């Protein structure tokens, strides 16, 4: 069994996987060495682990993982992948982005796939049917847009997301909410349309904390996979286990 740890910008998530199946997923404030012992007691066959982090984490966690697992992988720019990474600056590529691409590769092999991760930022990443990751785009996420209007102007208030029934707002608060929420929907819909014009039979996968926001708002269809990054990290771990 495999342990997958994903330390993101705003949350840490771990998953326990049995072969290709995610059997448990949980979000925690921090993944600690003490949690390793608890999980290994609960899942007796847990002997391989992979960690992906977009920020610094305690060195003691890395030491504990290396000591307590037969195979431990810390995802980085040189980690062998089951897809061809065509990104020109691999060392700056977000680990969550490449993990999500590998997750798409696992779910939809030999398929053109657009992965949209709606989180702190919105990322668009493209995987071709022949297993090549070509790159993608990065745009501000929903909450970031609300904060930017407040922080980079003199008088605009900080507005929270909410229900928007009209195309335009009749108060400043309504105008901000309508502008941000309609704007992000227009952006994502147009992006999907543009990608579909260039890549045949394109499947679109949405993941990330704000994926549900787009439900019933886009003209284009998409699939939601909240465990996409975990699936990808598990596949990378399996790939490295096969090559050892």
C-alpha positions in Angstrom: 0.0 0.0 0.0 1.1 3.6 -0.7 1.0 6.8 1.3 0.6 10.0 -0.6 1.2 13.3 1.0 0.3 16.6 -0.7 1.4 19.8 1.1 -0.3 22.7 -0.8 -0.4 26.5 -0.3 -3.4 26.5 2.0 -4.0 22.8 3.1 -2.2 19.5 3.5 -3.9 16.3 2.2 -2.9 12.7 2.5 -4.2 9.6 0.9 -3.8 5.9 1.4 -3.8 3.9 -1.8 -4.1 0.2 -2.5 -2.6 -0.3 -6.0 -4.6 2.2 -8.2 -7.4 2.8 -5.7 -7.6 5.7 -3.2 -9.0 4.0 0.0 -8.7 7.0 2.3 -8.2 10.7 1.9 -8.1 13.3 4.7 -7.1 17.0 5.0 -5.0 18.0 8.1 -3.4 21.2 9.4 0.0 19.5 9.2 1.3 16.0 8.5 3.5 14.9 11.4 5.7 11.9 12.0 3.3 10.8 14.7 0.6 10.3 12.1 2.9 7.9 10.2 2.8 5.4 13.1 -1.0 5.7 13.4 -1.4 5.0 9.7 1.1 2.1 9.6 -0.8 0.5 12.5 -4.1 0.9 10.7 -2.8 -0.2 7.3 -0.4 -3.1 7.8 0.9 -3.2 4.2 1.8 0.5 4.0 5.4 0.4 2.9 5.9 3.1 0.2 5.4 6.8 0.4 5.6 9.9 -1.8 5.6 13.5 -0.7 4.9 16.6 -2.8 5.2 20.0 -1.2 5.0 23.5 -2.6 6.4 25.1 0.5 9.0 24.3 3.2 8.1 21.6 5.8 9.9 20.2 8.9 13.1 18.2 8.1 12.0 15.7 10.8 9.1 14.6 8.6 11.4 13.8 5.7 13.7 11.8 8.0 10.8 9.9 9.4 9.4 9.0 6.0 12.8 7.9 4.7 13.4 5.7 7.8 9.9 4.1 8.0 9.2 3.3 4.4 10.9 0.8 2.1 10.5 3.3 -0.7 10.2 7.0 -0.2 10.1 9.6 -3.0 10.1 13.3 -2.6 8.7 14.7 -5.8 11.1 17.1 -7.5 12.1 18.3 -11.0 14.2 15.2 -11.7 11.8 12.5 -10.4 11.1 10.0 -13.3 7.6 10.3 -14.6 5.3 8.1 -16.7 4.6 11.0 -19.0 7.1 13.1 -21.1 7.5 16.5 -19.5 8.0 19.1 -22.2 8.0 22.1 -19.8 11.1 24.2 -20.5 11.7 25.3 -16.8 11.0 22.0 -15.0 12.5 23.3 -11.8 9.8 26.0 -11.5 6.9 23.8 -12.5 4.4 23.4 -9.6 4.5 19.8 -8.2 0.7 19.9 -7.9 0.5 20.7 -11.6 2.6 17.8 -12.9 0.9 15.4 -10.3 -2.5 16.4 -11.7 -1.3 15.7 -15.2 -0.1 12.3 -14.3 -3.5 11.7 -12.6 -5.2 12.6 -15.9 -2.8 10.2 -17.7 -3.8 7.4 -15.3 -7.6 8.1 -15.7 -7.6 8.8 -19.5 -4.7 7.2 -21.3 -4.2 7.9 -25.0 -6.5 11.0 -24.7 -6.0 14.7 -25.1 -6.8 16.1 -21.7 -7.1 19.7 -20.3 -6.6 19.8 -16.5 -8.0 22.9 -14.8 -7.1 23.2 -11.1 -9.3 25.8 -9.5 -7.5 26.7 -6.2 -5.5 29.7 -5.0 -4.6 30.2 -8.6 -6.3 28.7 -11.6 -4.0 26.5 -13.7 -4.7 25.1 -17.1 -2.4 22.2 -18.2 -2.5 20.1 -21.3 -1.7 16.5 -21.8 -1.6 15.1 -25.3 -2.9 11.6 -26.4 0.7 10.4 -26.9 1.6 11.1 -23.2 3.3 14.5 -23.6 2.8 17.3 -21.1 3.1 20.5 -23.2 2.6 23.1 -20.5 -0.2 25.5 -19.5 -1.4 28.8 -18.2 -1.7 30.3 -14.7 -4.3 32.8 -13.7 -5.5 34.3 -10.4 -8.1 32.2 -8.5 -11.5 33.4 -7.2 -10.4 34.5 -3.8 -7.2 36.1 -5.1 -9.3 38.3 -7.4 -11.6 39.5 -4.6 -8.5 40.3 -2.4 -6.7 42.1 -5.2 -9.5 44.6 -5.8 -9.5 45.4 -2.1 -5.7 45.6 -1.6 -4.7 47.4 -4.8 -7.4 50.1 -4.7 -8.1 52.9 -2.3 -11.8 52.4 -1.6 -13.1 49.1 -3.0 -14.3 46.8 -0.2 -13.3 43.2 0.4 -16.3 41.2 -0.9 -17.1 37.5 -0.4 -18.3 35.2 -3.1 -22.1 34.7 -3.2 -25.1 34.1 -5.4 -25.1 36.3 -8.6 -28.4 36.3 -10.5 -27.9 39.4 -12.6 -25.4 40.2 -15.3 -24.6 43.6 -13.7 -24.5 44.8 -10.1 -26.5 47.8 -8.8 -24.2 48.5 -5.8 -20.5 48.5 -5.6 -20.5 45.2 -3.6 -22.8 43.6 -6.2 -20.7 45.0 -9.1 -17.5 43.5 -7.6 -19.2 40.1 -7.0 -20.7 40.1 -10.5 -17.5 41.2 -12.1 -15.3 38.7 -10.4 -17.6 35.7 -10.6 -18.9 36.3 -14.1 -15.4 37.2 -15.2 -13.8 33.9 -14.0 -16.6 31.9 -15.6 -16.2 33.7 -18.9 -12.4 33.1 -18.7 -12.6 29.4 -18.0 -15.4 28.8 -20.6 -13.4 30.7 -23.3 -10.2 28.8 -22.4 -11.9 25.5 -22.8 -13.4 26.5 -26.1 -10.0 27.7 -27.4 -8.3 24.4 -26.3 -11.0 22.4 -27.9 -10.5 24.2 -31.2 -6.8 23.1 -31.2 -7.0 19.6 -29.8 -9.4 17.0 -31.0 -11.7 15.0 -28.7 -10.4 16.9 -25.7 -11.5 15.8 -22.2 -11.7 18.5 -19.6 -11.0 17.6 -15.9 -11.7 20.1 -13.1 -10.1 19.7 -9.7 -9.2 21.9 -6.8 -11.0 23.6 -3.9 -13.1 25.8 -6.1 -14.1 23.2 -8.7 -17.7 23.0 -7.3 -18.1 26.8 -7.9 -18.2 26.1 -11.7 -20.9 23.5 -11.5 -23.8 24.5 -13.8 -22.1 27.7 -14.7 -20.0 26.7 -17.8 -21.4 26.1 -21.3 -18.6 23.5 -21.8 -18.8 20.1 -20.1 -16.2 18.8 -17.7 -15.4 16.1 -15.3 -14.7 16.8 -11.6 -12.0 14.7 -9.9 -11.1 16.0 -6.4 -8.5 13.3 -5.9 -6.7 13.9 -9.2 -3.4 15.0 -7.6 -3.4 12.1 -5.2 -4.1 9.7 -8.1 -1.2 11.2 -10.0 1.2 11.1 -7.0 0.3 7.5 -6.4 1.0 6.7 -10.1 4.4 8.4 -9.9 5.3 6.4 -6.8 4.2 3.2 -8.6 6.3 4.2 -11.7 9.4 4.7 -9.5 8.8 1.4 -7.7 8.7 -0.4 -11.0 12.0 1.2 -12.1 13.9 0.4 -8.8 
